[in-house]
Amino acid sequence: MNILFVLTSHDKLGDTGKKTGFWIEEFANPYYTLLDKGANITLATPKGGAAPIDPSSDTPESSTKDTERFKKDVVAREKINNTLVLSQIDPSDYDAVFYPGGHGPLWDLANDADSIKLIESFNKQDKPIAFVCHAPAALKNVKNVDGTPLVKGKKVTGFTNSEEEAVQLTKVVPFLVENMLKENGGDYSKKADWTAYALQDGNLITGQNPASSELVAEKLLDLLH
């Protein structure tokens, strides 16, 4: 199993002067879930080089066994600091793609031409495409072969408006993931805030929030077996 992880290169949280990036748990849990099953994992970002970690995800409150493992894992940290450039990735080298969340993707991956092309290519070949929390933002401008939005008519979830409200970033983010998925015709559903929830519709897998990372990774594994 060759799996591509696509992470954000964006580290500015709007005009707040604060930093953002990817959410450690949403990377670490799927990374180890897949790695421990023998997957080869490649990391890429729009700019290449170090993928920025969201400081809010690197706190004692956000700590899990997987984030702790990541902190001690020299190989994984080396990979995060030296990601490949997205435009140089050949989708045919991979069996699936996974996008961890964090607020960063709302700014770069949502509009990144290379990311859009990559997802469209995986989708056309019916390979698994998986997204968790804010990462479905990367689907904003992705189309099916017939030009309709990829999520149209598909069962999807993603970070909810009420969860965004809870972290007080509704006015900071460029758009709300829940609204965007609905506007693009997605059959959006959710559970209570911070509850683990993931959906699979064909080759598309989406998870609601950080707690859903493991469910997304497990669904991805099922599709690959």
C-alpha positions in Angstrom: 0.0 0.0 0.0 1.5 3.3 -1.1 -0.4 6.1 0.5 0.0 9.8 -0.1 -0.7 12.3 2.7 -1.3 15.9 1.6 -0.7 18.5 4.3 -1.1 22.3 4.3 1.8 24.8 3.8 -0.3 27.6 5.3 0.6 28.8 8.8 -1.2 32.2 9.3 -4.6 32.2 11.0 -6.2 34.9 9.0 -5.5 38.4 10.3 -5.3 37.3 14.0 -1.5 37.3 14.1 -1.7 33.7 15.4 -0.3 30.6 13.7 -2.1 27.7 12.2 -1.2 24.6 10.1 -2.2 21.0 10.4 -3.7 19.3 13.5 -1.2 16.8 14.9 -3.8 14.2 16.0 -5.4 14.2 12.5 -2.0 13.4 11.0 -0.6 11.1 13.8 -3.5 8.7 14.3 -4.1 7.9 10.6 -0.3 7.8 10.0 0.3 5.2 12.6 -2.9 3.3 11.9 -1.8 2.8 8.3 1.9 2.5 9.0 1.4 -0.3 11.5 -0.5 -2.2 8.8 2.5 -2.0 6.5 1.7 1.1 4.4 4.4 3.1 2.7 3.5 6.8 3.4 4.7 9.8 1.4 4.0 13.3 2.6 3.5 16.3 0.3 2.5 20.0 0.7 1.9 22.8 -1.9 5.3 24.4 -1.1 7.3 21.3 0.0 9.7 21.4 3.0 8.4 21.7 6.5 4.6 21.3 7.1 3.5 23.8 9.8 2.0 22.3 12.9 -0.9 24.2 14.4 0.3 25.2 17.9 -3.2 24.7 19.3 -2.9 21.0 18.5 0.5 20.7 20.3 -0.8 21.2 23.9 -1.2 18.8 26.8 -5.0 19.0 26.4 -4.8 17.9 22.7 -2.3 15.1 23.5 -3.1 11.5 22.6 -1.0 8.3 22.5 -0.4 9.0 18.8 0.7 12.6 19.2 3.1 11.4 21.9 4.4 8.7 19.6 4.9 11.3 16.9 6.9 13.6 19.2 9.4 10.7 19.9 9.4 9.5 16.3 12.5 10.8 14.5 11.5 9.3 11.1 8.0 10.8 11.1 9.3 14.2 12.3 11.9 14.1 9.6 9.2 13.5 7.0 7.1 16.4 8.3 10.1 18.7 8.0 10.9 17.6 4.5 7.7 17.1 2.6 7.7 16.8 -1.2 6.3 19.5 -3.4 2.7 18.6 -4.5 3.2 19.6 -8.1 5.9 16.9 -8.5 3.7 14.1 -7.3 2.5 11.4 -9.8 -0.9 10.1 -8.6 -0.3 6.8 -10.4 2.4 6.0 -7.8 -0.2 5.8 -5.0 -3.1 3.6 -4.0 -4.9 6.3 -2.0 -4.6 9.9 -0.7 -5.4 11.2 2.8 -5.7 14.8 3.8 -5.3 15.7 7.5 -7.1 18.8 8.7 -6.3 21.8 10.8 -7.3 25.3 9.7 -4.4 25.7 7.2 -6.2 23.8 4.3 -9.0 26.5 4.3 -6.5 29.0 2.9 -4.2 27.0 0.6 -5.5 23.5 -0.3 -9.1 24.8 -1.0 -7.7 26.7 -4.0 -4.5 24.9 -4.9 -4.6 23.9 -8.5 -2.1 21.0 -8.0 -4.2 19.6 -5.1 -7.4 19.9 -7.1 -5.9 18.1 -10.1 -4.5 15.4 -7.8 -7.9 14.7 -6.2 -9.6 14.7 -9.5 -7.1 12.2 -10.9 -7.4 9.8 -7.9 -11.2 10.1 -8.2 -11.2 9.3 -11.9 -9.3 6.1 -11.1 -11.7 5.3 -8.3 -8.9 5.3 -5.8 -9.7 6.1 -2.1 -9.7 9.8 -1.2 -10.0 10.6 2.5 -10.4 13.8 4.4 -10.8 14.7 8.1 -12.1 17.7 10.0 -11.2 20.9 8.0 -9.5 18.9 5.2 -12.8 18.5 3.2 -12.0 22.2 2.5 -9.7 20.8 -0.2 -12.8 19.5 -2.0 -14.2 23.0 -2.5 -13.2 23.4 -6.2 -12.8 19.7 -7.1 -15.0 18.5 -9.9 -16.3 15.2 -11.3 -15.5 14.3 -15.0 -18.8 15.9 -16.0 -18.0 19.2 -14.3 -20.3 18.9 -11.3 -18.8 19.3 -7.8 -17.2 16.1 -6.6 -19.3 16.1 -3.4 -22.6 16.6 -5.2 -25.1 13.9 -4.0 -22.4 12.2 -1.9 -22.8 11.5 1.8 -20.2 13.8 3.5 -19.3 15.3 6.8 -16.6 17.7 8.0 -16.0 20.3 10.7 -19.4 21.6 11.8 -20.5 25.3 12.0 -21.1 24.8 15.7 -17.6 23.3 16.3 -16.1 26.4 14.5 -18.3 28.6 16.7 -17.0 26.7 19.8 -13.3 27.5 18.8 -14.4 31.1 18.1 -13.0 31.2 14.5 -16.2 31.6 12.6 -15.3 35.2 11.7 -11.7 34.4 11.0 -11.9 31.5 8.5 -12.4 32.2 4.7 -15.4 29.9 4.7 -17.2 27.3 6.8 -16.6 23.7 5.8 -20.2 22.6 6.6 -21.7 25.4 4.5 -19.3 24.8 1.6 -20.1 21.1 1.4 -23.9 21.8 1.4 -23.5 24.6 -1.2 -21.7 22.1 -3.4 -24.6 19.8 -3.2 -23.1 17.3 -0.7 -25.5 15.3 1.4 -24.1 16.6 4.6 -24.7 15.1 8.1 -23.1 15.4 11.5 -23.2 14.1 15.0 -22.9 16.2 18.2 -19.9 18.5 18.5 -16.6 16.6 19.1 -18.2 13.2 18.5 -16.3 10.7 16.4 -18.2 10.4 13.0 -17.0 9.4 9.6 -18.8 8.5 6.3 -17.8 6.6 3.2 -19.6 7.1 -0.1 -17.9 5.1 -2.8 -14.2 6.0 -2.8 -14.8 9.2 -0.8 -14.3 9.1 3.0 -14.9 12.2 5.3 -14.6 12.6 9.0 -16.2 15.3 11.2 -13.4 16.4 13.6 -10.1 15.4 15.2 -11.9 12.6 17.2 -12.9 11.1 13.8 -9.3 10.6 12.5 -9.2 6.9 13.5 -12.5 6.1 11.9 -11.4 7.7 8.7 -8.1 5.7 8.7 -10.0 2.5 9.4 -12.4 3.1 6.5 -9.4 3.8 4.3 -7.8 0.6 5.3 -11.0 -1.3 4.5 -11.2 0.2 1.0 -7.6 -0.8 0.4 -8.0 -4.5 1.3 
